[in-house]
Amino acid sequence: MYKTIAKKLKNDHTSGASELSRLAAEAFIAFSSGKGSRSRERIFTGLLGLGRNLILAQPYMAPIFNLVNSIIYLVEEGKDGLSQVEISELVKSKSKDFIDNSLSSLEKIGQHGQVLIEDGCTVLTHSSSGSTLSILRKARKEGKNLQVFATESRPMLEGRILARFLGEEGIATTLIVDAAAGTIVKNVDLILVGADSISETSFINKIGTRYLALLSRENNIPLYVACERSKFISEGWRMRPKADGNPEEVLGDRLKNVKAENPYYEEIPLSFCRGIITNEGIFLPSDVHNFIRQTRISKSLTEALKLFTK
């Protein structure tokens, strides 16, 4: 069962980091619910292998790394004093708590973020973000009139997903092609995007986000990043984006002497954003470093990932 979940995770290129990390937590629950006699060492080895595979399945999704690290670190520290059953129950409990906290975080992000949206505000969004949706939904419930321009977010068109949800909430939404952002930005009061990870110096999000960040700077329009606190990750452990998408999503028909690259994600300097809206409040970019310093990294996970992070 957990292998099926891990495969589903690897093949998902449209869901956000929060959804994917909750799916990773489900894989840990399935693993720990498995029957059969296993020693403590075999359980730990299995958890470590599963965790490594989950991270490598979606290497740019910081919440998955943080989930895996928290579980492996916890088991690594206490496995000698726990029975096999206790280890399994500990992993299930930790994974369920992660899922519950992830879901409740969206409500908190919405509450913190909606204060930035004034009545009559026009917002530009990119890709599909549960945090962005939560903020705009909360602003609407508070009685604020707002308008949203949502980019399609090619090639997987996640922006259409967000646009559909916004429309169902009664929010006036205009879907635009990605390249049109520069023509409508003069009518925008706020740019709101999600993030798959945030390090001390930059954040990673869907390709096309940097374009909006440059537009925000050029036109003096505030850009805010909305995400769960679990997406903070040290620069040393975050993997760099590369052109790893299927070229056929961009170039359907073969053309002579023509190839296609299809990067899904890109890195944007943290200095481009005005603030970061999280479930713990709104932070300045300069606040991120102190939060990341508090994270303890599992030595076993470090060794397991060493070959893949060079």
C-alpha positions in Angstrom: 0.0 0.0 0.0 2.7 2.5 1.0 4.6 1.8 -2.3 1.5 2.6 -4.3 1.2 5.9 -2.4 4.8 6.7 -3.0 4.4 6.0 -6.8 1.3 8.3 -6.9 3.3 11.0 -5.2 6.1 10.8 -7.7 3.8 11.1 -10.7 1.8 14.0 -9.4 2.9 17.3 -11.1 -0.2 19.4 -10.4 -0.8 19.2 -6.7 0.8 21.7 -4.3 3.5 21.0 -1.8 1.0 20.9 1.1 -1.1 18.2 -0.6 1.9 16.2 -1.6 3.4 16.3 1.9 0.1 15.0 3.4 0.2 12.2 0.8 3.8 11.4 2.0 2.4 11.3 5.6 -0.2 8.8 4.4 2.7 6.6 3.1 4.3 6.5 6.5 0.9 5.6 8.1 0.5 2.8 5.6 4.1 1.5 6.2 3.6 1.5 10.0 0.2 -0.2 9.7 1.8 -3.2 7.8 1.5 -6.6 9.4 4.4 -9.0 10.0 7.2 -9.5 12.4 10.0 -6.9 12.0 12.9 -6.1 14.3 13.5 -2.5 15.4 16.4 -2.2 13.1 14.4 -3.5 10.1 11.6 -1.1 10.9 14.1 1.8 11.1 15.8 0.8 7.9 12.5 0.5 6.1 11.4 4.0 7.4 14.7 5.5 6.3 14.4 4.0 2.8 10.8 5.1 2.4 11.7 8.6 3.6 14.6 8.9 1.2 12.3 7.7 -1.7 9.6 10.2 -0.8 12.1 13.1 -0.7 13.6 12.1 -4.1 10.1 11.6 -5.6 9.4 15.4 -5.1 12.8 16.9 -4.3 11.7 20.5 -4.4 8.9 20.1 -1.8 10.3 21.2 1.5 7.4 19.9 3.7 8.2 16.4 2.6 11.8 16.7 3.6 10.7 18.2 7.0 8.1 15.5 7.6 10.6 12.8 6.8 13.4 14.4 8.9 11.1 14.9 11.9 10.0 11.2 11.8 13.4 9.7 11.2 15.0 12.0 13.9 12.4 11.0 16.4 12.7 7.3 15.8 16.5 7.6 15.6 16.7 9.2 19.0 14.3 6.8 20.8 14.3 3.5 18.9 16.6 1.7 21.4 14.1 2.2 24.2 11.0 1.5 22.2 9.4 -1.8 21.1 8.5 -2.5 17.5 4.9 -1.7 18.2 5.7 1.5 19.9 7.9 2.7 17.0 5.0 2.0 14.6 2.5 3.8 16.8 4.9 6.7 17.2 5.3 7.1 13.4 1.5 6.9 12.8 0.8 9.4 15.5 3.5 11.8 14.2 2.2 11.4 10.6 -1.5 12.0 11.6 -0.5 15.1 13.6 1.4 16.4 10.5 -1.8 16.0 8.4 -4.0 17.7 11.0 -1.6 20.6 11.4 -1.3 21.0 7.7 -5.0 21.3 7.2 -5.5 23.6 10.2 -2.6 25.8 9.0 -4.5 26.8 5.9 -7.2 28.4 8.0 -4.6 30.3 10.0 -2.8 31.5 6.9 -6.1 32.7 5.5 -6.8 34.7 8.7 -3.3 36.3 8.8 -3.2 37.0 5.1 -6.7 38.5 4.6 -5.7 41.6 6.6 -3.5 42.6 3.6 -6.4 42.6 1.2 -8.4 45.8 1.3 -12.0 46.2 0.0 -11.9 46.7 -3.7 -8.4 45.1 -4.0 -7.2 43.5 -7.3 -4.9 40.6 -6.8 -2.6 38.8 -9.3 -1.9 35.1 -8.6 0.2 32.3 -10.2 -0.2 28.5 -10.2 -2.5 26.8 -7.7 -1.8 27.3 -4.0 -4.0 26.2 -1.1 -2.6 29.1 1.0 -3.4 31.6 -1.7 -6.9 30.2 -2.0 -7.4 30.3 1.8 -6.4 34.0 2.0 -8.7 35.1 -0.9 -11.6 32.9 0.4 -11.2 34.4 3.9 -11.1 37.9 2.5 -14.4 37.2 0.6 -16.0 35.8 3.8 -15.0 39.0 5.6 -17.2 40.9 3.1 -14.4 42.4 1.0 -15.0 42.9 -2.7 -12.0 41.8 -4.7 -11.0 40.9 -8.2 -8.4 38.3 -9.1 -6.3 37.8 -12.2 -5.1 34.2 -12.3 -2.4 33.1 -14.8 -2.9 29.7 -16.5 0.5 28.5 -15.2 1.6 26.5 -18.2 2.3 23.7 -19.1 0.1 21.9 -16.5 -2.4 24.7 -16.2 -2.7 24.7 -12.4 -3.9 28.3 -12.6 -7.2 27.1 -14.1 -7.7 24.9 -11.0 -7.3 28.0 -8.7 -9.5 30.1 -11.0 -12.3 27.5 -10.7 -12.2 27.4 -6.9 -12.2 31.2 -6.8 -15.2 31.4 -9.1 -17.1 28.9 -7.0 -16.4 31.2 -4.0 -18.1 34.1 -5.8 -14.8 35.9 -6.4 -14.7 37.8 -9.7 -11.8 36.0 -11.5 -10.1 36.6 -14.9 -8.0 33.8 -16.3 -5.0 35.1 -18.3 -2.2 33.5 -20.3 1.1 33.7 -18.4 2.7 36.2 -20.8 -0.2 38.6 -20.3 0.8 39.4 -16.8 2.9 42.4 -17.9 -0.1 44.0 -19.6 -2.5 43.9 -16.6 0.0 44.5 -13.8 -0.7 48.2 -13.9 -4.3 47.4 -12.6 -3.1 45.2 -9.7 -2.8 46.2 -6.1 -1.1 43.0 -4.8 0.7 39.9 -6.1 0.1 36.8 -4.1 1.9 33.5 -4.8 2.6 30.2 -3.0 5.9 28.5 -2.5 7.2 24.9 -2.4 10.2 25.8 -0.3 11.8 28.8 1.4 15.5 29.0 2.4 17.6 31.7 4.0 18.0 33.6 0.7 15.3 32.5 -1.8 12.1 30.6 -2.4 11.1 28.0 -5.0 7.8 28.0 -6.8 6.2 27.2 -10.2 8.1 28.4 -13.3 6.9 31.9 -14.1 7.0 33.2 -10.6 10.2 35.1 -11.1 8.6 37.0 -13.9 5.9 38.2 -11.5 8.5 39.1 -8.9 10.3 41.3 -11.5 7.0 42.9 -12.4 6.3 43.7 -8.8 9.7 45.4 -8.4 9.4 47.3 -11.6 5.9 48.6 -10.8 6.3 48.9 -7.0 3.6 46.4 -6.3 3.9 44.4 -3.1 4.5 40.7 -3.6 3.7 38.3 -0.8 4.5 34.6 -0.5 1.9 32.5 1.3 2.9 29.1 2.7 3.0 26.8 5.7 5.9 27.2 8.1 6.8 23.6 7.3 8.2 24.8 3.9 11.2 26.5 5.5 14.3 24.5 4.8 18.1 25.1 5.0 19.9 26.1 1.8 22.2 23.2 2.3 19.4 20.6 2.0 17.2 22.1 -0.7 17.7 20.7 -4.2 18.0 23.1 -7.1 15.4 23.2 -9.8 16.2 21.8 -13.2 14.5 21.2 -16.6 13.1 17.9 -15.6 9.5 18.1 -17.0 8.3 16.0 -20.0 9.3 17.9 -23.2 6.2 16.6 -24.9 4.1 18.8 -22.7 5.6 21.8 -24.5 6.5 20.3 -27.9 3.9 17.8 -29.0 5.0 17.3 -32.6 8.5 16.5 -33.5 10.2 19.5 -35.3 13.5 19.2 -37.2 16.4 20.5 -35.2 14.1 21.6 -32.4 14.1 20.4 -28.8 12.2 21.5 -25.8 13.0 22.1 -22.1 10.2 22.0 -19.6 11.3 23.2 -16.1 8.5 23.0 -13.6 10.1 25.1 -10.8 12.4 28.1 -10.4 14.3 29.9 -7.7 13.4 33.5 -6.8 15.4 35.8 -4.4 13.6 36.2 -1.1 14.4 39.9 -1.3 11.9 40.3 -4.0 9.0 39.7 -1.7 7.5 42.1 0.9 6.7 39.4 3.4 5.9 35.7 4.0 2.4 34.8 5.2 2.5 31.7 7.3 0.3 29.9 9.8 2.4 31.5 12.6 2.0 35.0 11.3 3.5 37.3 8.7 7.3 37.3 8.6 9.9 39.5 7.0 12.4 37.8 4.7 15.1 38.6 7.3 13.2 36.5 9.9 13.6 33.2 7.9 17.2 32.5 8.9 16.4 32.3 12.6 13.6 29.8 12.1 15.7 27.5 10.0 18.5 27.5 12.5 16.2 25.8 15.0 15.8 22.6 12.8 17.6 19.5 13.9 18.6 17.2 11.1 18.8 13.4 11.4 22.3 12.0 10.9 20.9 8.8 9.3 18.9 10.8 6.8 21.9 13.0 6.1 23.9 9.9 5.1 21.1 8.4 3.1 20.7 11.5 1.0 24.4 12.5 0.7 24.9 10.9 -2.8 21.8 12.7 -4.1 22.4 16.2 -2.9 25.9 16.7 -4.2 
